Amino acid sequence: MKLSKRATNMQASPIRKLYDAANEAKERGTHIYHVNIGQPDIKTPKSFVKALKEFEQDVIEYAPSHGMKECHEAYQRYYQNKNIKLKQSEIVITTGGSEAIVFALAAVTDPGDEVLVFEPFYTNYNGFASMVGTKLRPITLNINDGFHLPDSSEIESKISQKTKAILLCNPNNPTGTVYTKKELDAVVKIAEKYNLFLIADEVYSDFVFSGKHKSLLQYPQVEDKVIVIDSVSKKYSSCGVRIGAFISRNQDLIATAIKLGQARLSVATIEQRAAAKMIGKQENYLKKTVAEYQKRRDVVFEELQKIKGVTLSKPEGAFYNIVGLPIKDAEHFAKWLLEEFSYQGATVMVAPAEGFYATKGKGKNEIRIAYVLKSSDMRKAMKILEKGLEEYQKNN
């Protein structure tokens, strides 16, 4: 029997594909600095943990398919803090931001339809698109431009009769780029001109190191076209909680998302109840978290600039950076770091960046670094990376 092409053609995650090699290195006694995955080390807010411990209910029932009332109210509160007013009817609670993106793609495309996406992009977009039969049409950004958006004419040149939407992540994973108001204005005008949906992955919206994030929810002229994706995973260091949100002022989109949600019944009841105690009530927590990530960003950027032949731009938000290396094959190098190299009993695990591109051959010499370890550890990890590059270039 043969498995489906849809499943077998789905690419392995560049973030996780080298875990077997990492585990073998650990078994040999090598310490590994994990900068390959966006798993924050900052403590989850105490209010969430407290709510979990205090949960008492004789029967844990299904939650409503669109989410629990207290979770809707929490997201209303969170966005009100950003001067964005939302109705509960404009929010669907999802199993993480990932499910919200799948719902968005399923809601606006039929199999074979296209969505424009700026590469490099969050690698799991590939998998989400494969699940619903959407084709991602990439627009390649330039590391020397800080991965900022190209002129409108270049974006428009990629639009075809099959194009249904533009998907963008702001602040960006994996580049750390924060798009300017001018860039967003241009994308909005294109969506108006060509009648396209806008899917905005804004899960890192609080992590901006200079200025303020502008949400696509702040463009009333395209409110019927905009879907915003949100999640507790990164902002509240709660990746395992799996609570996200699909947000739109278009009630047809909301109705479609609810039907998709009904097919999977509901989001976890206990996590929703605990998350509602956390969302929109952590302003000081978020300020401290952003300051910590900015400190780490500065350390990583400082150390990477010391490495000969490295190409990079300074991240403006999120907690990632795409780095060009003076080698031909970053995946081979990343695997070599785990299988053959250690420095003072340790090595570093990075994510090869080729998997963050849809265009074949792009990102071959690049890696993504997630600065999710404390500053002193990030400095050590970058030193190991430098030493590893020196050794690798001698023999490859």
C-alpha positions in Angstrom: 0.0 0.0 0.0 1.1 3.5 -0.7 0.8 6.5 1.5 -0.7 9.8 0.2 1.5 12.2 -1.7 0.1 14.9 0.5 1.7 13.3 3.5 4.9 11.9 2.0 5.7 15.2 0.2 5.6 17.1 3.5 9.1 18.3 4.4 10.7 17.4 7.7 11.1 20.4 10.0 14.6 21.9 9.9 14.0 22.9 13.5 13.6 19.3 14.7 15.1 17.0 12.1 18.6 16.8 13.8 17.3 15.7 17.2 18.6 12.1 16.8 22.1 13.5 16.3 21.6 15.8 19.3 20.5 13.0 21.6 23.5 10.9 20.5 25.8 13.8 21.4 24.2 14.1 24.8 24.7 10.4 25.4 28.4 10.9 24.7 28.4 13.5 27.5 28.4 16.6 25.3 26.5 19.6 26.5 24.3 21.1 23.8 23.2 24.8 23.6 19.8 24.6 21.9 19.4 27.7 19.8 17.6 25.8 17.0 14.0 26.1 18.4 11.9 29.0 19.7 11.4 27.4 23.1 11.7 30.3 25.7 13.4 29.6 29.0 11.6 32.5 30.8 9.2 31.3 33.4 5.5 31.1 32.6 3.4 33.7 34.5 2.5 32.4 38.0 -1.2 33.3 37.4 -1.5 30.5 34.8 0.2 27.9 37.0 -1.9 29.0 40.0 -5.1 28.7 38.0 -4.2 25.2 36.9 -3.6 24.1 40.5 -6.9 25.6 41.7 -9.0 24.0 38.9 -11.8 22.0 40.4 -14.6 20.5 38.4 -16.3 17.1 38.9 -16.7 16.7 35.1 -14.4 18.3 32.6 -16.8 19.0 29.8 -16.3 20.0 26.2 -15.7 23.7 25.8 -17.7 25.6 23.1 -16.1 25.0 19.6 -15.4 28.7 19.3 -13.9 29.0 22.7 -14.9 29.8 26.3 -16.4 33.2 27.2 -13.6 34.0 29.7 -11.0 33.4 27.0 -12.8 35.7 24.6 -13.0 38.3 27.3 -9.2 37.9 28.1 -8.3 38.5 24.4 -10.6 41.5 24.3 -8.7 42.9 27.4 -5.4 42.2 25.8 -6.2 44.0 22.6 -7.9 46.9 24.4 -4.5 47.4 26.1 -3.2 48.0 22.5 -6.2 50.4 21.7 -7.8 47.8 19.5 -11.4 47.1 20.2 -12.7 43.7 19.5 -16.1 42.0 19.9 -16.3 38.5 21.3 -17.9 37.5 18.0 -14.7 38.5 16.2 -12.6 35.9 18.1 -12.3 32.1 17.7 -10.1 30.3 20.2 -7.9 27.7 18.6 -5.5 25.0 19.6 -2.4 27.2 19.3 -1.6 29.7 16.6 -0.8 26.7 14.3 -4.4 25.6 14.1 -5.5 29.2 13.5 -3.2 29.4 10.5 -4.6 26.1 9.1 -8.1 27.5 9.6 -7.2 30.7 7.8 -5.7 28.9 4.8 -8.7 26.5 4.7 -11.1 29.4 4.9 -9.8 31.4 2.0 -8.3 28.8 -0.4 -9.4 25.8 -2.3 -6.9 23.1 -3.3 -4.5 24.5 -5.9 -5.1 28.1 -4.9 -2.1 30.3 -4.1 -1.0 32.4 -1.2 1.9 34.9 -1.5 4.4 34.5 1.3 7.7 36.3 2.0 10.7 34.0 2.4 12.4 33.0 4.5 9.2 32.2 6.5 8.2 30.1 9.4 8.9 26.6 8.1 5.6 25.1 9.4 3.7 27.2 6.9 4.8 24.6 4.3 3.2 21.9 6.3 0.0 23.9 7.0 -0.3 24.6 3.3 0.2 21.0 2.4 -2.5 19.9 4.8 -5.2 22.0 3.0 -3.8 21.8 -0.5 -2.7 25.4 -0.8 0.3 26.4 -2.9 2.7 28.9 -1.3 4.1 31.3 -3.9 7.3 32.8 -2.4 8.7 36.3 -2.7 12.4 36.1 -1.7 13.7 38.8 0.6 17.3 40.0 0.9 19.5 39.6 4.0 21.4 42.8 3.0 18.1 44.7 3.2 17.3 43.4 6.6 14.7 41.1 5.0 12.3 44.1 4.6 9.6 44.0 1.9 10.3 44.7 -1.7 8.6 47.3 -3.9 4.9 46.9 -4.6 5.7 46.1 -8.2 7.6 43.0 -7.3 4.8 41.8 -5.1 2.2 42.5 -7.7 4.3 40.6 -10.3 3.7 37.4 -8.4 -0.1 37.7 -8.3 -2.1 35.4 -10.6 -5.7 34.4 -11.0 -5.1 31.7 -8.4 -3.8 34.1 -5.8 -6.2 34.4 -2.9 -4.2 35.9 0.0 -1.0 37.3 1.3 0.5 35.7 4.4 3.0 37.7 6.5 4.5 37.3 9.9 5.2 40.5 11.8 7.5 40.7 13.8 9.0 38.0 11.7 10.0 34.4 12.5 12.7 33.6 11.3 14.3 36.9 10.5 13.5 39.2 13.4 12.3 41.9 11.0 9.6 44.3 12.0 7.7 45.8 9.0 7.3 49.5 8.9 4.0 51.4 8.5 5.0 52.3 5.0 5.5 48.6 4.1 2.2 47.6 5.7 0.4 50.4 3.9 1.7 49.1 0.6 0.6 45.6 1.3 -2.9 46.8 2.3 -3.2 48.8 -0.9 -2.3 45.7 -2.9 -4.9 43.6 -1.0 -7.5 46.3 -1.9 -6.4 46.5 -5.5 -6.5 42.8 -6.2 -9.2 41.8 -3.6 -7.0 39.5 -1.6 -7.2 38.3 2.0 -4.5 39.3 4.4 -3.4 36.6 6.9 -1.3 38.3 9.6 0.7 36.1 11.9 1.2 38.5 14.8 2.2 36.1 17.6 5.4 38.1 18.3 3.6 41.5 18.3 4.8 42.4 21.8 8.5 41.7 21.0 9.5 45.0 19.2 12.8 46.6 20.3 12.3 50.0 18.9 9.0 51.8 18.2 5.6 50.0 18.3 4.1 47.2 16.4 1.3 48.1 14.0 -1.4 45.4 13.6 -3.4 44.8 10.4 -6.5 45.1 12.6 -5.7 48.9 12.6 -6.6 49.2 8.9 -10.4 49.7 8.8 -10.4 49.9 5.0 -9.5 46.1 4.8 -11.2 44.9 7.9 -13.3 42.4 5.8 -10.0 40.9 4.4 -7.9 40.6 7.5 -7.3 37.5 9.6 -4.9 38.0 12.6 -3.3 35.0 14.2 -2.4 35.2 17.9 -1.1 32.7 20.5 0.0 32.6 24.2 3.0 30.4 23.3 5.8 33.0 23.0 4.5 36.1 24.7 3.7 34.2 27.9 6.4 31.5 27.5 3.7 28.9 27.3 4.4 26.8 24.2 2.9 23.7 25.7 -0.4 25.3 26.6 -1.6 25.3 22.9 -4.0 28.3 23.1 -4.3 30.6 20.1 -6.8 32.8 18.4 -8.2 33.4 15.0 -9.4 37.0 14.8 -11.4 38.7 12.1 -14.1 41.4 11.7 -15.5 39.5 8.7 -18.3 37.4 10.2 -18.3 35.0 7.2 -14.7 34.2 8.0 -15.5 33.7 11.7 -18.5 31.4 10.8 -16.2 29.3 8.6 -13.5 29.1 11.4 -16.2 28.0 13.8 -17.3 25.2 11.5 -13.7 24.1 11.1 -13.5 24.2 14.9 -16.6 22.1 15.3 -14.9 19.4 13.3 -12.3 19.0 16.0 -14.9 19.6 18.8 -13.2 22.0 21.1 -10.0 23.5 22.6 -8.9 22.1 25.9 -11.1 23.3 28.7 -8.6 23.5 31.6 -6.0 25.3 29.6 -8.5 27.9 28.4 -9.7 28.6 31.9 -6.1 29.0 33.1 -5.0 31.1 30.1 -7.9 33.5 30.7 -6.3 34.4 34.0 -3.1 35.3 32.2 -4.0 36.9 28.9 -4.1 40.7 29.0 -3.0 40.9 32.6 0.7 40.7 32.3 1.9 44.2 31.2 4.9 44.3 33.5 5.8 40.7 32.7 5.8 41.5 29.0 7.9 44.6 29.5 10.6 42.6 31.4 10.5 39.8 28.9 11.0 42.2 25.9 13.9 43.9 27.7 15.5 40.5 28.4 15.2 39.4 24.7 16.6 42.7 23.6 19.6 42.2 25.8 20.1 38.7 24.3 19.7 40.1 20.8 22.5 42.6 21.5 24.8 39.9 22.8 24.2 37.6 19.8 24.6 40.4 17.3 27.8 41.5 19.0 29.3 38.1 19.0 28.3 37.2 15.4 29.8 40.4 14.1 33.2 39.1 15.3 33.0 36.0 13.1 34.8 36.4 9.8 32.6 35.9 6.7 29.3 36.0 8.5 26.4 37.9 6.9 23.6 39.2 9.1 21.2 42.1 9.9 20.2 43.3 13.4 16.9 41.8 14.4 14.2 44.4 15.2 11.8 42.1 17.0 10.8 38.5 17.9 13.8 36.4 19.1 15.4 35.1 16.0 18.0 35.9 13.4 18.9 34.4 10.0 22.7 34.3 9.6 24.6 33.7 6.4 27.7 31.5 6.9 30.9 31.3 4.8 30.1 27.7 3.9 28.2 25.9 1.1 25.9 23.6 3.1 24.5 24.8 6.4 22.7 21.5 7.1 25.8 19.5 6.7 27.6 21.9 9.1 24.8 21.8 11.6 24.9 18.0 11.6 28.7 18.0 11.9 28.5 20.3 14.9 26.4 17.6 16.7 28.2 14.5 15.4 31.9 15.4 15.2 32.6 18.7 17.1 32.7 19.9 20.7 34.5 22.8 22.3 35.2 22.6 26.0 32.8 19.7 26.3 29.9 21.5 24.5 28.4 22.1 21.1 25.6 24.2 19.6 22.4 23.1 17.8 21.2 25.4 15.1 18.4 25.3 12.5 19.5 25.0 8.9 17.7 27.8 7.0 17.0 26.1 3.7 13.8 24.7 5.2 12.5 28.2 5.8 12.4 28.8 2.0 10.1 27.5 -0.6 12.4 28.4 -3.5 14.7 25.4 -4.1 18.4 26.2 -3.3 17.7 29.3 -1.3 19.1 29.5 2.3 21.6 26.7 1.6 24.4 28.6 3.5 22.2 30.1 6.2 21.1 29.1 9.7 18.4 30.4 12.1 19.4 31.2 15.6 16.8 31.6 18.4 18.1 33.6 21.3 16.1 31.7 24.0 18.9 31.1 26.5 20.2 33.6 29.0 22.8 36.1 27.8 25.8 34.3 29.2 24.8 31.1 27.6 24.1 32.8 24.3 27.6 34.3 24.4 29.1 30.8 25.0 26.9 29.3 22.2 28.1 32.0 19.7 31.8 31.3 20.7 31.2 27.6 20.1 29.7 28.4 16.7 32.8 30.5 15.9 35.2 27.8 16.9 33.1 25.2 15.0 33.2 27.3 11.8 37.0 27.6 12.1 37.4 23.9 12.5 34.8 23.0 9.8 36.4 25.2 7.2 39.8 23.5 7.6 38.4 20.1 6.6 35.5 20.9 4.3 
